[in-house]
Amino acid sequence: MSKIATAPSGMASNVVAAPTTASPLFQFQNASFVYEPFPIGLVTPVIEEQLYERLLDTYPDVSLFKKMSYLGNKNSVKYSLAEMNNPEEYRQFLAATPVWKEFYDWVKSKDFIVRTLAFLARNNIELGYLKPKSSKKSLLDSLTEAFQGRKTKDELGLSARFEFSVLPADGGQLHPHTDSPSKIITWVISMVRPGEWNSGFGGGTDMMRPKKTELNFNWVNRYLEFEDVDILRTFDFRPNQGLVFVKTFNSWHGVRTMTGAGSNMLRRTLTINIEKVDESP
């Protein structure tokens, strides 16, 4: 595998300064939504341009990633750097890279979760987590309470985490699936520069529907083969865009096998999951 970018290795001279602003790190405007068969939105650009460049400059080296094989199919391959898969490398990278550490801290914050919920609600996707306790309360009142600290992440019952993810242009794929039941909302952020990705190789995220109606219900996240689904819409893989979608019983999506045979190109993304807090003892 080729290298993505030279990631900091603990050397102070390699780190990139983090932004000092306390503003949200996503831009929630310029959004468009599709609602059938499940809600999915596209935000472009999703990150302020200069911050996006700094994040690209310090995207972790693929040598830190763990190979995740057999994701629904023996031919599926993904490379992942995440707190669940390779936590030591993940923590060391964040500690050495201030710009990503600040991004991580914001994703882990109540602010990120509440802003995402509010963004979806403004686009007619109300998930109930910020639902007013009385008919006299507006969504704005609920948001104000959350921002002022009267409603914590734990009270919302949600937490967030993110994963650096890479698929090779040479045969990379993600088979049709609907995400695990613990997930509520997923963001997929593209991490490539203009002109860096060859769209002829594919790499877009497909919105899918099973050809057999009896396979449509998939709360438990079984995988299907590509020939088992129809492609309803493709969201091309482009720089600085955010796809956001809600886990439903039929939120079928995937990435068809990419066709860059012999290419060193990498489909780099940042995947952010908002999910239910584990309530098990």
C-alpha positions in Angstrom: 0.0 0.0 0.0 1.2 3.5 -0.7 1.4 6.2 1.9 -1.4 8.6 2.5 0.5 11.5 4.0 3.4 11.8 6.4 1.7 11.5 9.8 3.3 12.9 13.0 5.3 10.3 14.9 5.7 12.2 18.1 8.3 14.7 16.8 7.2 18.2 17.7 8.5 19.6 14.4 6.0 17.5 12.5 2.8 18.6 14.3 0.4 21.1 12.8 -1.2 23.7 15.1 -4.9 23.1 15.9 -7.5 25.8 15.2 -8.2 27.9 18.2 -11.8 28.8 17.3 -14.6 27.4 19.5 -17.0 27.4 16.6 -18.4 24.1 15.3 -16.0 22.4 12.9 -18.7 21.4 10.4 -20.5 23.7 8.0 -24.2 22.6 8.1 -25.4 24.9 5.3 -25.5 23.9 1.6 -27.2 20.7 2.4 -29.6 18.6 0.2 -31.6 15.6 1.3 -33.1 12.5 -0.2 -35.8 10.9 2.0 -36.7 7.6 0.2 -36.2 4.8 1.0 -34.3 6.3 4.0 -33.0 9.8 4.9 -29.6 10.7 3.6 -28.1 14.2 3.3 -25.2 15.7 1.3 -23.3 18.7 2.7 -20.7 20.4 0.5 -18.4 21.8 1.7 -18.6 20.3 5.1 -15.4 21.6 6.6 -13.9 25.1 6.3 -11.3 25.1 3.5 -8.2 26.0 5.5 -9.0 23.5 8.3 -9.8 20.9 5.7 -6.3 21.4 4.1 -4.7 21.0 7.6 -6.6 17.8 8.2 -5.6 16.4 4.8 -1.9 17.4 5.4 -1.9 15.3 8.6 -4.2 12.4 7.7 -2.5 9.4 9.3 -0.1 7.2 7.4 -1.6 3.9 6.3 1.1 2.0 8.2 -0.9 2.8 11.3 -4.1 1.2 10.0 -5.4 -2.3 10.6 -6.6 -4.4 7.8 -10.2 -5.3 8.2 -11.0 -8.3 6.0 -14.2 -10.1 5.3 -16.7 -7.3 5.8 -19.7 -9.2 4.4 -17.6 -10.9 1.8 -14.2 -12.6 1.7 -13.1 -10.2 -1.1 -14.0 -7.0 0.9 -10.9 -5.2 2.3 -10.9 -2.0 4.4 -8.0 -0.4 6.3 -9.1 1.2 9.6 -7.5 3.4 12.3 -10.0 3.6 15.2 -10.3 3.5 18.9 -12.1 0.1 18.7 -9.7 -1.6 16.2 -6.2 -0.4 17.1 -6.5 1.9 20.1 -2.8 2.4 20.9 -1.9 3.7 17.5 -5.1 5.8 17.4 -4.3 7.5 20.8 -0.7 8.1 19.9 -1.6 9.7 16.6 -4.1 12.0 18.2 -1.6 13.0 20.9 0.9 13.9 18.3 -1.4 15.8 16.0 -3.2 18.8 17.6 -5.4 19.6 14.7 -6.9 16.1 14.8 -7.0 16.0 18.6 -9.2 19.1 18.6 -11.4 17.6 15.9 -11.6 14.4 18.0 -12.6 16.4 21.1 -15.4 18.2 19.3 -16.8 14.9 17.8 -16.8 13.5 21.4 -18.6 16.6 22.7 -22.3 17.2 23.5 -22.0 20.2 21.1 -21.4 18.0 18.0 -24.2 15.6 18.9 -26.8 18.3 19.6 -25.8 20.2 16.5 -26.2 17.1 14.3 -29.6 16.3 15.8 -30.7 19.9 15.3 -29.4 19.9 11.7 -31.4 16.8 11.0 -34.5 18.2 12.7 -34.4 21.4 10.6 -34.5 19.0 7.6 -37.6 17.2 8.8 -35.7 14.3 10.4 -36.7 14.4 14.1 -35.3 11.5 16.0 -36.8 12.4 19.4 -33.7 12.9 21.4 -34.3 16.7 21.6 -38.0 16.4 21.8 -39.5 19.1 24.0 -40.8 17.8 27.3 -44.0 19.8 27.0 -46.1 21.1 24.1 -45.1 24.7 25.2 -41.5 24.0 24.6 -40.0 24.5 21.1 -37.1 22.7 19.6 -35.1 25.9 20.1 -35.8 25.7 23.9 -34.6 22.1 24.0 -31.4 23.0 22.2 -30.8 26.0 24.5 -31.1 23.6 27.5 -28.7 21.2 25.9 -26.1 23.8 25.1 -26.4 25.3 28.6 -25.5 21.9 30.1 -28.9 21.0 31.5 -29.0 18.0 29.4 -25.9 15.9 29.2 -24.7 13.4 26.6 -25.6 10.6 29.0 -29.1 12.0 29.4 -29.5 12.0 25.6 -28.3 8.4 25.7 -25.9 9.0 22.8 -22.2 9.1 22.2 -20.0 9.6 19.2 -16.8 8.1 17.8 -14.8 8.4 14.6 -12.7 6.1 12.4 -10.1 6.8 9.8 -11.0 4.5 6.9 -9.2 3.7 3.6 -10.4 1.6 0.7 -7.9 0.8 -2.2 -9.0 1.9 -5.7 -7.7 -1.4 -6.8 -10.7 -3.6 -5.9 -11.9 -1.9 -2.7 -15.5 -2.4 -1.8 -18.1 -2.4 0.9 -20.9 -4.9 0.5 -24.6 -3.9 0.8 -25.5 -3.4 4.5 -27.7 -1.3 6.8 -25.3 -0.6 9.8 -25.5 -2.2 13.2 -28.5 -1.6 15.4 -26.5 0.5 17.9 -25.9 3.2 15.3 -28.3 6.1 15.1 -26.5 8.5 12.7 -23.5 8.1 10.4 -21.4 10.8 8.8 -19.0 9.9 6.0 -16.5 12.7 5.2 -14.4 12.4 2.1 -10.7 13.2 2.7 -9.1 13.9 -0.7 -7.9 17.0 -2.6 -9.5 18.2 -5.9 -8.1 16.1 -8.7 -6.6 13.5 -6.4 -9.3 10.9 -7.0 -10.2 9.4 -10.4 -14.0 9.2 -10.4 -13.8 6.7 -13.3 -12.7 4.1 -10.7 -16.0 4.5 -8.8 -15.9 5.0 -5.0 -19.3 6.6 -4.7 -21.7 5.6 -1.9 -24.7 3.8 -3.3 -28.2 4.0 -1.9 -29.6 0.5 -2.5 -32.8 -1.6 -2.2 -32.9 -5.4 -2.3 -34.4 -6.9 -5.4 -36.4 -9.3 -3.2 -38.9 -7.5 -1.0 -38.5 -10.1 1.7 -34.9 -9.0 2.2 -35.7 -5.3 2.7 -36.1 -5.5 6.5 -32.6 -5.7 7.9 -32.4 -4.3 11.4 -29.6 -6.7 12.4 -27.3 -5.7 9.6 -26.8 -8.8 7.5 -24.8 -8.3 4.3 -26.0 -9.0 0.7 -24.1 -9.5 -2.5 -24.1 -6.6 -5.1 -26.2 -8.7 -7.5 -28.9 -8.9 -4.8 -29.7 -5.1 -4.8 -30.8 -2.3 -7.1 -28.8 0.9 -7.1 -31.3 3.8 -6.5 -28.8 6.7 -6.3 -25.0 7.1 -6.2 -23.3 9.9 -4.2 -20.0 10.4 -6.0 -16.8 10.5 -4.0 -15.7 14.2 -4.1 -13.5 16.4 -1.9 -14.8 18.0 1.3 -18.3 16.5 1.3 -20.2 15.0 4.1 -22.8 12.3 3.7 -25.1 11.9 6.7 -27.7 9.2 7.1 -29.9 7.6 9.7 -29.9 4.0 10.5 -33.2 2.4 9.6 -34.5 -1.1 9.0 -33.9 -0.5 5.3 -30.9 1.8 5.2 -29.2 -0.3 2.5 -25.9 1.3 1.2 -22.5 0.2 0.1 -19.5 1.0 -2.2 -19.3 -1.1 -5.4 -16.0 -2.8 -6.3 -13.7 -0.1 -7.5 -12.0 -0.6 -10.9 -8.6 1.0 -10.4 -6.6 -2.1 -11.2 -2.9 -1.5 -10.5 -3.6 2.0 -9.1 -2.1 3.2 -5.8 -5.1 5.6 -5.3 -6.8 5.4 -1.9 -10.4 6.3 -1.1 -9.8 8.1 2.2 -12.6 8.9 4.5 -13.5 9.9 8.1 -16.5 7.9 9.4 -18.3 9.4 12.4 -21.0 7.3 14.2 -23.5 8.7 16.7 -24.8 5.7 18.6 -26.7 4.6 21.7 -24.7 4.5 24.9 -24.1 1.0 26.1 -26.3 0.5 29.1 -25.2 -3.1 29.9 -23.6 -3.5 33.4 
